Amino acid sequence: MGTPSRQERHANSSTWSASGPINLELAPKNYAITRLGIEVRLSITTTLQTLFSDYYDRAVTNLSLSGMGRNFFNFTNMRAAAHFNRLRGCGMGRPTVIADNQTTLVQHIYYLFHFGVKPTLNGEDNPFDLTGGIPPVASGNLTLQGTWGAATAMGTNCTIAAGSMHVYLWGVVGGQPIMLPEWSMATPTPTATSSAFATAYSIPSGNFLRSLLVMETNGTNAPRDDSVLNSIKLYNSKEGQTLLSYGGQAGAVADYKAAEAFQQFSTRARYVPPSENVTTAMTGVLTGGSPGVPDITHAIDSGLVPIYLYQFQGAHPQYGIDLQKNAAGDYQLQWGVSDATGVTVDVVHEKYAPNAAHPMGAALLRR
């Protein structure tokens, strides 16, 4: 029959408390974990509300999974986590817009963390994908931690009254993944405006870098926005090579817009669901939507630039650029800043570490 696969709901769950902690021990497990699914159940009460951008993904503020001396993922902003999953083809639908004057309305929000690089195979779902995952772990050695959002995290006159988090796991008994996920975030928010490509963010060294996601917000309650940057470039400073570049024409926000349009193209067919679009300074170029109102007519999703390193010549075709022998700053994101007031910039790094316990992983180690 071959190696047995398994899917199960974990017995441990977390109960919502305003800005309270999430701490769930998931070990021991005798199987390699290939997927982790999270269900967030919320009881919501509203009056005449104003919902914030990505409001469902504010009910949990941050989330990390650690064990075996590693951080398998560490999302300091769950809005970025939701878009990271969605843009890599693992997005889960969101409920419809919450109506006014609801009393303890129950809504379900789902996150699917697929640890490998092949979430589908031959057009079909591929839940037991050992291209990446978490090896079997002993007791007390795999912990899901985070922070619940405040009662009013989702919007004005929209109150979380109660909630809970439930965890689901997929895996292969006795299996070993080829690579170990080490997904992380940084927030290199600019403090001053700059001309095209004049501000640099040094990408951390180590392991394989498969993709990046840049997310920008601007203004009160942090709506995603495309008026923060005027340009963006991926630069190999060690070899003096530009791998990707948008902007530089006039140092204006309009120059940057193509980055969102073209970089989202390769994933647009896999969007689930169409996301809220909020545009401020770019309304003359693309009419923006309203926070909390999904709009399926938009071709571009504001404030998001995914970059897929595995697509570049010389990179590993599945795991991206090998940074095991590189120093921090050998690869940089360079951008120009048009607005540095009330803004944030988040960067998600999709990295993989070779698993020495798997022959194919061991072959990718550079000692």
N, C-alpha and C positions, 0 to 999 in steps of 0.2 A: 504493500500500500504506500510505502514511502514515508517521509517525515510528516508526522501529524501536525495539522494547523489547529488554532484555537481562537475563539472569540468569546469574551466574557465581560460582564459588568463587574467592576470592583466593588467590594462590600463597603469600603469607606466613602463617605460623602461629606460635604461641607455645607453648613447652614449660613445664609447671609446674615451679616450684621453690618451696620453702616460703617464703612471704612475699616472693617475688621479683617483679621488674618484668615488666610486659607492655608491649611497645613495637612496634607494627606500622604500617608506612607503607603506606597504601592507594592513594595517588595514583601516577601520573596516571590519570585517568578521563575519557573523552570523552563521558560521559553524565551526566545528572542522576540522582543516587542517590535513589531513593524509599524503599528499605528496606535495612536492614542486619540480617542474621541471624548469630547467634553460636552455635556448637556448642562446648560444653565437655565433653571426655571425661575421665573420672576412673577411676583404678584404686584401689579401696578395700579395705582390710583391717579386719575388725572382730573383737572378742571379745564379751564381755557389755557391750554399749554403752548409752549414754544419748545420744540425738540431741537437738540443740538446735532451737529454733523456727526455721522457714525454713532448715533445715540445708543443702539443696542450693544455696541462694543465698548461702552463706558461703564456697564454694570460691573465688570471686573476691570480693575485698574492695571494690574500687572500679574504675570504668571511665569514661573520658572520650573524646570524639571532637572533635578541634579541627583547624582549618585556615582559611585565608583571613582570618586575624585574628579568628576567632570560636571560641567553644566551642559546638558543635552540641548536645552533651550533656555533662553532668558529674555523674555519680552517685557520691557519696561513700560510699554504702551500697547494695550490689547487692540487698539484700532489698527496699529501697524501690523500686528499679528494676523488680524482678520484679512487685511489686504494682501499680505505676504502669502497666506494660504490660498486666497482666491486667485491671485495672479499666477500661481504655480499649478493651478488646476485642481486644487483641493478645497475650493470654497463651498460653504454650506449656505443654503437659503436663509433669509431673514423673514420674520413675520411681516405682515402688512403694517402700514403706518398706524400708530396707536391713535385712536380717536379721543376727542374731548369727553369729559364727564364719565369716565370709566371708574368702576369701583372694584378693586382687587381683581383686575383682569389678569389672567395667567397667560404668560408668553414663554416660548421655548426658544433658546438661542443655542446653536451648535457650532463647535470648532472641531475640525478634523486635522490632526497633525500626522501626516504621512511621512515617515522618517526616511524612506528610500527615495530614489530619483525616478522611479517608474510607477506612478500611481495608477496608470492604465497600461495594459498589455494587449496588443492586437485589437484595440478598440474597446476592451472590456476592463472593468474594475479589477485592480490587482492588489488586494489588501495584504497579502502575505509576501511582500516584496523584500527580499533580503539584500538589495543593493545598499540599504542603509537601515539601521535599527539599533536597539539597545540589547546587549547580550543578556542571557539569564543572570539574575542577580539574587544575592542572598538577602536575608531579612535585614531590615533597617538600612537599606542601601539604595533606595530610589524614592525620592520625595518630591511631591508636587506642592509648591508654595506660591503664595500670591497675596493680593489685597483686594477685597471687595470694594466696589464704588460706594460713594456716599448715597444717601437716600435720594438726593436731587441730582445725581450724576448725569441722568439722561436728558434733563431739560427743566425749564421753568414750569411750575405747576404740574410736574410729572414726578410722582413719588414712588420709590420702591418700598413696598410695605413688608415684603418677605421674599425669600428666595433660597435656592439650594443649588449645589453643583454635584453632578454625578459623572463618573469616569468609566469609560469602556476601553478595552484593550484587545488588540489582535496580535497574534504571534505564531511562531513556529517552534514546536517543542524540540529542545536539543539543538536548535539551529544557532548559527553564528552569522551576523551581518558582515558584509564586506567592509562597510564604513560606519563610523559612529557620527551622528549629527552633533554639531556644536554651533547652534544658531544663537546669535547674540545681537544686541542693539547698542548704538551709540547715539548721542544727541549733540552733534556739533553745531548748535544754534549760533548763527552769526551775531556779532555784537556791533558791527559797523557795515555800512554799504561799501561796495567795491566794484571796480570795473570788471569786464568779462574775464573769467577764469583766474581772478586775482586772489581768491581765497581758497586755501587748500585744506583738505581733510585727509590725514594719513590713515590708510587702511591697515588694520592690525596684521601682523605677520603670523605665520604658522598654518599648517594643514592645507586643505584645498578650498578655494573660494569659488563656489558654484554660481552664486548670484548676489546681487545687491538690490535693495529697495530703498529709494529716497522718498520720504513723505514730508510735505511742508504744510504748515498751518499759519494762519494770519488773522489776528483780531480777537475780539471778545468771545470767549467760549471755544476758541481754537477751531474754527471751520477749516477744512482742507482748502488749499488755495494755490493758485499759480502765479501770484504776483510777488513772490519772495525773491526768486532768482531771475537773473537775466541770461544765464548761460550755464552749461554743465559739461564737464569733460572727464573721461577716465584716462589717466596718464601713468605710464610706466617710467618713473624717473630714473631708474637704474639703467635703462637702455635708451632713454630719451625718445620714447614712442608714445604717440597719442592713439589710443584704441577706440575711442568714441568721443564725439564732439558735437554739441549743439549750441548755437548762439555765436555771439561775437560780432554781429553786424553793426549794431548801434548801441549796445549796452542797455537795451530796453527789455522789459518783461515779454514783449511780443516775440523776441528772438528765442526765448526759452521754450515756447509752447510746443514747438516741433518735437522736443524731447519726449513729452508725454504722448503725443500722437503716434510717433513711430515706435517708441519702445513698448507701448501697450499693444501694438498691432499683433505681435506673435501670440499673445494670450487672449486677445479680444473675443475670439470664438469660444473660449472656455469660461467667460465671465459668468459667475453664479453668486449672487444675483447682480443685475445692473445696479451700480452703486449710486449713492447720493452725489450730486455734483454741485459744488459751491464755487462761484466765480465772482471776484470783486473787480479788480482793475482790468481784467480781460473781457469784460462784458461786450466791448466793441468788436472783439474777435470771435467770441463764442458766448452766446447767451447762457448765463448760469442758471442753476436750479435753486431750490430752497433747502435749507438744512432739514433733514428728516423726511424728504420727499423723493423716493427713487424715481428716476426719469430714464426710461429705456431708449429715448431718442438720442441721447448724447453719444457722440463718437469718442469723446475724450473724457477721462476721469480726472478731475482737477487734483493737483498736488501729489501725484504719484508717478515716479519714474523707476520702473524695473530695469535692471541691467543683467543680462545672462552671459556669464563669463565662459560657460562651456561651449558657446557658439563660436568663439574666436579661434583662429588658426593657431595651432600649437598647444592649446589647452586640452586637458583630458575631456573626451567627448561626453562623459557623464558627470564628472565631478569638478570640472573647471580648472582654474589656474593653480598650479602647485606653488604654495607659499612656504613650504617647509624650510627652505634655506634662505628665505628673504627676510629683510629687516622691515620694521614698521616704516612706512613712508616710501618704500620702493614702488608701491602702487598708491596713487592718490586719486581722490575725487577733487576736481578743481571747479569752482563755480564763481560767478559774479553775483553780488547781492544788491538787489534793488530796494529792498525794504528790510530793515533790521529792527523795527519797532513792533513789539507785541507778536513776534513770530517764533516758530519752532521749526527745526529741521531734525528729523529722525532718520537714521540709516540702519537697515536690517542687513546683517551679514549671514548668508546661508553657507556655512562652512561644514566640511567633513574631515574627520580624522581617520586614517587607516586603522583597521582593527587587526592587530598582530595575530589574533586567534583564528583568522580566516586566511587561507593561502593567498587569495587575491588581494586582500588587504595588506598582508605582510609584504607582498611584492611592491606595494606603493609607498612603503615606508622609506624615508631617506634619512639614514643615521649619520 
